[in-house]
């Protein structure tokens, strides 16, 4: 933002300085009034043309900077989107791994529980078979 203010200040100073310098030079020159008016007219046209070309250049630079900024913003948005997708995929993989671990832990606990439940039943069978003998 300060670059724009600096450029505007420079341009204003350039124009005012040019006008003042031209006016002083023309008024101090030993010429007739008609010649002086013609020179003032010519110099004002020249300064106007320079101003217009400077403004056109500044406008073109501003448009190019805006286009570059839009392009860069689009590129950054694409990169951010890709990274978000990668993170989502990684998260999905971690989630599936954790689900598998939990399922495995539940299955092994269930098997341990079944084995523990079978042991008392086996002991009772042994007791009943030894009593029958």
ABEGO torsion letter per residue (X at the ends): XAAAAAAAAAAAAAAAAAAAAAAAAAAABBBBAAAAAAAAAAAAAAAAAAAAAAAAAAAAAAAAAAAAAAAAAAAAAAAAAAAAAAAAAAAAAAAAAAAAAAAAAAAAAAAAAAAAAAAAAAAAAAAAAAAAX
